[in-house]
Amino acid sequence: MPRPALPRRAAARVPPGPPVPSSDGVHPAADGAAPAAAAAPAAAAAHADAPAWAGHPKGSAAYRKVLAGLAFAGVATFAQLYSTQAVLPMMAADLQVTAAEAALTISLATVGLAVTVLPWSFLADRIGRVRAMMWGISGATVLGLLVPLATTFPMLLGLRMLEGMALGGIPAIAIAYLNEEVNKAHAAMAAGSYVAGTTLGGLSGRLLAGVVGELWGWRAAALAVSLLAAAAAVLFLVLVPQARGFTAAAASGFRGALRTLAGHGRNPRLLALYVQAFLLMGGFVAVYNYLGFRLTGEPFSLPAAVISLIFLAYLSGTVSSRWAGGLTLRFGRRSVLIAGTVLMVVGLAMTLTQLLALIMAGLLLFTGGFFAAHSVGAGWTGVIATTGRAQAASLYNLAYYLGSSIIGWAGGLVFQSLGWTALALTVIGLACTTAVITAVVHPARQQPVPRAPAP
């Protein structure tokens, strides 16, 4: 006998939840307009309830990989960018150009970098920080390998400018990446570690170029530096972690981009940092561009391989940039930045003597002071700017490398016409101007320092 049918229980209605992302991070299409509409509030609520990404804590494996990866990016970038600086006297003699003309191999590379940092920053907002840095560093490495093959001076200058344009994808994006991926309590220290990596890159490229150039000429020197940069680029690609704090920005159009930049331009504290970057970097590059010419002449008459050893002074910048990051936790960014400019003035004044040992000691102080001030200024932009951090950092780099291009080249005119004393006094004036602007614009009170979360 058939069993009587039981009354069917009404199925409970389950509210639709947020769509599950696919493996590539793209949400699958909804089956209908009504479920999609119902899912939207739930997705928004889930996103609002999700804990904010606090960044990799200091000491974690990911934190170390971030710093190591960006350190190798700094080596690949700055070894190439200033690779000709150690062989400028040799290049000027071989190509039969003046000191200021030879320095164009530096200035045009930094011009190329300066004019592309903003486009690179907007691209990084769309495709991601890591991918943009990968594109830039790979393109620059290929172009760097072509530099030794240049058959004419104009071709050499063109390749150097293209190389700089590709390198524009590293400096500003790296700082934005740090501010998004590292815990805020350690952001200044992480920025100092990154700048320390850039000093090692600049040092290694110059030392290698000086030694190889003395043996086989400036073209062999350029090739050796390019191979070093290629190896560092590979290590960067292997080590750098994928971003976790990055959120792709929707295209805001040309007007939106102008609004972002104009907002930063109206911030006096950011403007003060941009002026600092322009003046200090310009003076710094001018000193290193033309000190080699001074040391090749009387009463020193040093060979190129020995002159390249002056770049060992960069090691003081490697140390001071890390110290500066830690000292900001105790004394504030304003005080450390001003102290860095004072060290620059004292060190450069010591180079006015004819004693080589005193000149080298002064160069150590000058370099250490510069990188201390630079590491503070570069990291400070991401703290002051609450939106458009990549663009704020890009404007800093734009000013930084325009200073390198313009003042670094114009310093040659001063040196050729009036000598080393006039150039040193000019750079001292730039550093003093920076210290005054920093003291006036930034408040004297201690800046609040973010503290690490309790364990």
C-alpha positions as CSV (number, residue, x, y, z in Angstrom):
1,M,0.0,0.0,0.0
2,P,1.5,3.3,-1.0
3,R,2.7,5.5,1.8
4,P,0.7,8.8,2.0
5,A,2.6,11.8,0.7
6,L,4.0,14.0,3.5
7,P,3.3,17.8,3.2
8,R,6.3,19.5,1.6
9,R,8.2,22.0,3.8
10,A,8.7,25.3,2.2
11,A,12.4,25.8,1.1
12,A,14.2,28.4,3.2
13,R,15.2,31.4,1.1
14,V,19.0,32.0,1.4
15,P,20.0,35.5,0.6
16,P,22.6,35.6,-2.2
17,G,26.2,36.3,-1.0
18,P,29.0,38.1,-2.7
19,P,30.3,36.4,-5.9
20,V,33.4,34.3,-5.4
21,P,36.4,35.6,-7.2
22,S,38.0,33.4,-9.8
23,S,41.6,32.5,-9.7
24,D,42.6,35.6,-11.6
25,G,40.7,37.9,-9.3
26,V,37.9,38.6,-11.7
27,H,34.3,38.1,-10.5
28,P,32.3,35.7,-12.7
29,A,29.1,37.1,-14.3
30,A,25.9,36.8,-12.3
31,D,23.1,34.6,-13.6
32,G,20.6,37.4,-13.6
33,A,20.0,41.0,-12.8
34,A,18.1,40.4,-9.6
35,P,20.7,38.1,-8.0
36,A,23.5,40.5,-9.0
37,A,21.6,43.4,-7.5
38,A,21.0,41.5,-4.3
39,A,24.6,40.5,-4.1
40,A,26.0,44.0,-4.4
41,P,25.0,45.2,-0.8
42,A,26.3,41.9,0.7
43,A,29.6,42.3,-1.2
44,A,30.0,45.9,-0.1
45,A,29.2,44.9,3.5
46,A,31.8,42.1,3.4
47,H,34.4,44.5,2.0
48,A,33.7,47.0,4.7
49,D,33.9,44.4,7.4
50,A,37.2,43.0,6.1
51,P,40.2,44.1,8.1
52,A,42.4,46.8,6.5
53,W,45.8,45.6,5.3
54,A,48.3,46.7,7.9
55,G,51.4,45.9,6.0
56,H,54.2,43.4,6.5
57,P,55.7,43.8,10.0
58,K,59.4,44.4,10.4
59,G,61.3,41.1,10.7
60,S,58.9,39.0,8.7
61,A,60.1,37.0,5.7
62,A,57.9,39.1,3.4
63,Y,59.3,42.3,4.8
64,R,62.8,41.1,4.2
65,K,61.9,40.1,0.6
66,V,60.4,43.5,-0.1
67,L,63.6,45.3,1.0
68,A,65.9,42.8,-0.7
69,G,63.9,43.0,-4.0
70,L,63.9,46.8,-4.0
71,A,67.5,47.0,-3.0
72,F,68.4,45.0,-6.2
73,A,66.0,47.3,-8.1
74,G,68.0,50.2,-6.8
75,V,71.3,48.6,-7.9
76,A,69.9,47.9,-11.4
77,T,68.5,51.5,-11.7
78,F,71.3,53.6,-10.3
79,A,74.2,51.6,-11.5
80,Q,73.0,52.3,-15.0
81,L,71.8,55.9,-14.5
82,Y,75.2,57.2,-13.4
83,S,77.4,54.6,-15.0
84,T,79.2,57.2,-17.2
85,Q,80.0,59.6,-14.2
86,A,83.3,57.7,-13.3
87,V,84.6,57.9,-16.9
88,L,83.5,61.4,-17.8
89,P,87.1,62.7,-18.2
90,M,88.0,59.7,-20.3
91,M,84.9,60.1,-22.4
92,A,85.5,63.8,-23.0
93,A,89.0,63.1,-24.3
94,D,87.9,60.1,-26.5
95,L,84.9,61.9,-28.0
96,Q,86.6,65.3,-28.1
97,V,83.9,67.1,-26.2
98,T,84.0,69.5,-23.2
99,A,83.4,68.6,-19.6
100,A,79.9,70.1,-19.7
101,E,79.1,68.2,-22.9
102,A,80.3,64.9,-21.5
103,A,78.1,65.5,-18.5
104,L,75.1,65.5,-20.8
105,T,75.3,61.7,-20.8
106,I,74.2,62.0,-17.1
107,S,71.9,65.0,-17.6
108,L,69.9,63.6,-20.5
109,A,69.5,60.2,-18.7
110,T,68.0,62.0,-15.7
111,V,65.9,64.2,-17.9
112,G,64.4,61.1,-19.5
113,L,63.7,59.7,-16.1
114,A,62.2,63.0,-14.8
115,V,59.7,63.4,-17.7
116,T,58.4,59.8,-17.4
117,V,58.0,59.4,-13.6
118,L,54.5,60.8,-13.7
119,P,53.3,58.7,-16.7
120,W,54.8,55.7,-15.0
121,S,53.0,56.5,-11.7
122,F,49.6,56.7,-13.5
123,L,50.3,53.4,-15.3
124,A,51.2,51.8,-12.0
125,D,47.9,52.9,-10.6
126,R,46.2,50.8,-13.3
127,I,48.4,47.7,-13.8
128,G,50.0,47.4,-10.4
129,R,53.3,48.6,-8.8
130,V,55.2,45.4,-9.3
131,R,54.3,44.9,-12.9
132,A,55.1,48.5,-13.8
133,M,58.5,48.2,-12.1
134,M,59.2,44.9,-14.0
135,W,58.4,46.6,-17.3
136,G,60.7,49.5,-16.6
137,I,63.7,47.6,-15.3
138,S,63.6,45.1,-18.1
139,G,63.4,47.8,-20.8
140,A,66.2,49.8,-19.2
141,T,68.4,46.8,-19.1
142,V,68.0,46.1,-22.8
143,L,68.7,49.7,-23.7
144,G,71.8,49.8,-21.4
145,L,73.3,46.9,-23.3
146,L,72.9,48.9,-26.5
147,V,74.8,52.0,-25.1
148,P,78.3,50.6,-25.8
149,L,77.4,50.1,-29.4
150,A,76.7,53.8,-30.1
151,T,78.7,55.0,-33.1
152,T,78.3,58.8,-32.6
153,F,77.9,61.1,-29.6
154,P,74.3,62.1,-30.5
155,M,73.4,58.5,-30.8
156,L,75.0,57.9,-27.4
157,L,73.0,60.8,-25.9
158,G,69.7,59.4,-27.4
159,L,70.2,56.0,-26.0
160,R,71.0,57.4,-22.6
161,M,67.8,59.4,-22.6
162,L,65.7,56.4,-23.6
163,E,67.4,54.4,-20.9
164,G,66.5,57.1,-18.4
165,M,62.9,57.1,-19.6
166,A,62.6,53.3,-18.9
167,L,64.2,53.8,-15.5
168,G,61.5,56.2,-14.6
169,G,59.3,53.2,-13.7
170,I,61.4,52.5,-10.6
171,P,62.0,55.3,-8.1
172,A,58.6,56.8,-7.5
173,I,56.7,53.5,-7.7
174,A,59.1,51.9,-5.3
175,I,58.3,54.4,-2.6
176,A,54.6,54.1,-3.2
177,Y,54.9,50.3,-3.1
178,L,56.8,50.5,0.3
179,N,54.1,52.7,1.8
180,E,51.4,50.2,0.8
181,E,53.2,47.0,1.7
182,V,55.1,47.8,4.9
183,N,53.6,48.5,8.3
184,K,53.3,52.2,8.8
185,A,55.4,52.1,12.0
186,H,58.4,51.0,10.0
187,A,57.8,52.9,6.7
188,A,60.5,55.5,7.3
189,M,63.0,52.8,8.2
190,A,62.0,50.8,5.2
191,A,62.4,53.9,2.9
192,G,65.9,54.4,4.4
193,S,66.8,50.8,3.6
194,Y,65.6,51.3,0.0
195,V,67.7,54.5,-0.3
196,A,70.7,52.5,1.1
197,G,70.2,50.0,-1.7
198,T,70.2,52.9,-4.3
199,T,73.6,54.1,-2.9
200,L,75.1,50.6,-3.3
201,G,73.8,50.6,-6.9
202,G,75.3,54.0,-7.6
203,L,78.6,53.0,-5.9
204,S,78.9,49.6,-7.6
205,G,78.2,51.1,-11.1
206,R,80.8,53.9,-10.7
207,L,83.5,51.7,-9.2
208,L,83.1,49.0,-11.9
209,A,83.1,51.6,-14.6
210,G,86.2,53.3,-13.3
211,V,88.3,50.1,-13.1
212,V,87.1,48.6,-16.4
213,G,87.4,52.0,-18.1
214,E,91.0,52.4,-17.1
215,L,91.8,49.0,-18.6
216,W,89.7,48.8,-21.7
217,G,88.0,52.2,-22.3
218,W,84.6,53.7,-21.5
219,R,82.7,51.5,-23.9
220,A,83.8,48.3,-22.0
221,A,82.9,50.1,-18.8
222,A,79.4,50.8,-20.0
223,L,79.0,47.1,-21.0
224,A,80.3,45.9,-17.7
225,V,77.8,48.1,-15.8
226,S,74.9,46.9,-18.0
227,L,75.7,43.3,-17.3
228,L,75.8,44.1,-13.5
229,A,72.4,45.8,-13.9
230,A,71.0,42.8,-15.8
231,A,72.0,40.4,-13.0
232,A,70.4,42.8,-10.3
233,A,67.2,43.0,-12.4
234,V,66.9,39.3,-12.5
235,L,67.2,39.1,-8.7
236,F,64.6,41.8,-8.3
237,L,62.2,39.9,-10.5
238,V,62.7,36.7,-8.4
239,L,62.6,38.3,-4.9
240,V,59.9,41.1,-4.9
241,P,56.6,39.9,-3.5
242,Q,53.3,40.6,-5.2
243,A,51.4,43.6,-3.8
244,R,48.8,43.0,-1.1
245,G,48.0,46.6,-0.3
246,F,47.4,47.8,-3.8
247,T,44.0,48.6,-5.2
248,A,43.8,49.3,-8.9
249,A,42.5,52.9,-9.6
250,A,39.9,53.6,-12.2
251,A,41.0,55.8,-15.1
252,S,40.2,59.3,-14.0
253,G,41.1,60.9,-17.4
254,F,43.3,63.8,-18.1
255,R,41.3,66.2,-15.9
256,G,41.4,63.8,-13.0
257,A,45.1,63.5,-13.3
258,L,45.5,67.3,-13.3
259,R,43.3,67.6,-10.2
260,T,45.5,65.1,-8.4
261,L,48.7,66.9,-9.3
262,A,47.2,70.3,-8.6
263,G,46.2,69.1,-5.1
264,H,49.7,68.2,-4.4
265,G,51.0,71.5,-5.9
266,R,48.8,73.4,-3.4
267,N,50.3,71.6,-0.4
268,P,53.1,73.8,0.9
269,R,54.7,71.0,2.8
270,L,55.0,68.8,-0.3
271,L,56.2,71.8,-2.3
272,A,59.0,72.3,0.3
273,L,60.1,68.7,-0.2
274,Y,60.1,69.1,-4.0
275,V,62.3,72.2,-3.7
276,Q,64.6,70.3,-1.4
277,A,64.9,67.5,-3.9
278,F,65.6,69.9,-6.8
279,L,68.3,71.9,-5.0
280,L,70.1,69.1,-3.0
281,M,70.2,66.6,-5.8
282,G,71.3,69.2,-8.3
283,G,74.2,70.2,-6.0
284,F,75.1,66.6,-5.2
285,V,75.4,65.6,-8.9
286,A,77.4,68.7,-9.7
287,V,79.9,67.9,-7.0
288,Y,80.4,64.4,-8.2
289,N,80.4,65.3,-11.9
290,Y,83.2,67.8,-11.7
291,L,85.3,66.7,-8.7
292,G,86.9,64.1,-11.0
293,F,87.9,66.8,-13.4
294,R,89.5,68.7,-10.5
295,L,91.4,65.6,-9.4
296,T,92.8,64.8,-12.8
297,G,94.4,68.3,-13.0
298,E,97.2,69.8,-10.9
299,P,98.2,69.5,-8.1
300,F,96.6,66.0,-7.9
301,S,97.0,64.4,-11.4
302,L,95.2,61.2,-10.4
303,P,94.4,58.4,-12.9
304,A,90.8,57.4,-13.6
305,A,91.0,54.1,-11.6
306,V,92.0,56.0,-8.5
307,I,89.5,58.8,-9.1
308,S,86.7,56.2,-9.2
309,L,87.6,55.3,-5.6
310,I,86.1,58.7,-4.5
311,F,82.7,57.0,-5.0
312,L,83.5,54.8,-2.0
313,A,82.2,57.9,-0.2
314,Y,78.7,56.5,-1.2
315,L,79.1,54.0,1.6
316,S,78.6,56.8,4.1
317,G,75.3,57.4,2.4
318,T,74.4,53.7,2.7
319,V,74.9,54.0,6.4
320,S,73.4,57.5,6.9
321,S,70.2,56.7,5.0
322,R,69.4,53.8,7.3
323,W,70.4,55.8,10.4
324,A,68.2,58.7,9.3
325,G,65.1,56.4,9.1
326,G,65.7,55.3,12.7
327,L,66.5,58.7,14.0
328,T,63.2,60.1,12.7
329,L,61.5,58.0,15.3
330,R,63.3,59.9,18.1
331,F,63.8,63.4,16.7
332,G,61.2,63.8,13.9
333,R,61.7,64.1,10.2
334,R,62.2,67.9,10.2
335,S,65.2,67.8,12.6
336,V,66.9,64.9,10.7
337,L,66.4,66.6,7.3
338,I,67.9,69.9,8.5
339,A,70.8,68.0,10.2
340,G,71.5,66.3,6.9
341,T,71.8,69.6,5.0
342,V,74.2,71.0,7.7
343,L,76.4,67.9,7.3
344,M,76.5,68.6,3.5
345,V,77.6,72.2,4.1
346,V,80.4,71.2,6.6
347,G,81.7,68.5,4.3
348,L,81.7,70.6,1.2
349,A,83.6,73.4,3.0
350,M,86.3,70.8,3.7
351,T,86.9,70.2,0.0
352,L,88.1,73.8,-0.5
353,T,91.5,72.7,0.7
354,Q,94.4,71.3,-1.4
355,L,94.9,68.3,1.0
356,L,93.6,65.2,-0.6
357,A,92.9,63.4,2.7
358,L,90.8,66.4,3.9
359,I,88.9,66.5,0.6
360,M,88.0,62.8,1.0
361,A,86.9,63.3,4.6
362,G,84.7,66.2,3.5
363,L,83.2,64.1,0.7
364,L,82.2,61.4,3.2
365,L,80.4,64.0,5.3
366,F,78.8,65.6,2.3
367,T,77.6,62.3,0.9
368,G,76.3,61.0,4.2
369,G,74.4,64.3,4.8
370,F,72.8,64.2,1.4
371,F,71.5,60.7,1.6
372,A,70.2,61.3,5.1
373,A,68.2,64.3,3.9
374,H,67.1,62.5,0.7
375,S,65.8,59.3,2.5
376,V,63.7,61.5,4.9
377,G,62.3,63.6,2.1
378,A,61.5,60.7,-0.2
379,G,59.7,58.8,2.5
380,W,57.9,61.9,3.9
381,T,55.9,62.5,0.6
382,G,53.9,59.3,1.2
383,V,53.1,60.4,4.7
384,I,52.0,63.9,3.9
385,A,49.9,62.9,0.8
386,T,46.8,61.1,1.9
387,T,45.6,60.4,-1.7
388,G,47.5,60.0,-5.0
389,R,50.7,58.8,-3.2
390,A,52.3,57.5,-6.3
391,Q,51.8,60.9,-8.0
392,A,53.2,62.7,-4.9
393,A,56.3,60.5,-4.9
394,S,56.6,61.0,-8.7
395,L,56.5,64.8,-8.3
396,Y,59.3,64.4,-5.8
397,N,61.3,62.4,-8.3
398,L,60.5,64.8,-11.1
399,A,62.0,67.7,-9.0
400,Y,64.9,65.4,-7.9
401,Y,66.0,64.4,-11.4
402,L,65.3,67.8,-13.0
403,G,67.7,69.2,-10.4
404,S,70.2,66.5,-11.4
405,S,69.8,67.4,-15.0
406,I,69.8,71.2,-14.8
407,I,72.0,72.1,-11.9
408,G,74.3,69.1,-12.6
409,W,74.9,70.4,-16.1
410,A,75.0,74.1,-15.1
411,G,77.5,73.4,-12.4
412,G,80.0,72.6,-15.2
413,L,79.7,76.1,-16.6
414,V,80.5,77.5,-13.2
415,F,83.4,75.0,-12.8
416,Q,84.9,75.7,-16.3
417,S,84.6,79.5,-15.8
418,L,85.4,80.1,-12.2
419,G,86.9,76.9,-10.8
420,W,86.1,74.5,-7.9
421,T,85.8,77.1,-5.1
422,A,83.0,78.9,-7.0
423,L,81.2,75.6,-7.6
424,A,81.5,74.5,-4.0
425,L,80.2,77.8,-2.6
426,T,77.3,77.6,-5.0
427,V,76.3,74.2,-3.8
428,I,76.7,75.4,-0.1
429,G,74.3,78.2,-0.9
430,L,71.7,75.6,-2.3
431,A,72.0,73.5,0.9
432,C,71.5,76.5,3.1
433,T,68.5,77.6,1.1
434,T,67.0,74.1,1.6
435,A,67.6,74.2,5.4
436,V,65.8,77.5,5.7
437,I,62.8,76.4,3.6
438,T,62.5,73.2,5.7
439,A,62.7,75.1,9.0
440,V,60.1,77.6,7.9
441,V,57.5,75.4,6.1
442,H,57.5,72.3,8.3
443,P,56.1,72.8,11.8
444,A,58.7,72.7,14.6
445,R,56.6,70.5,16.9
446,Q,57.4,66.8,17.0
447,Q,55.6,64.9,14.3
448,P,53.3,62.0,15.5
449,V,55.0,58.7,14.9
450,P,52.9,55.7,14.1
451,R,53.5,52.9,16.5
452,A,53.8,49.2,15.7
453,P,50.8,47.1,16.7
454,A,51.0,45.3,20.0
455,P,52.1,41.6,19.6
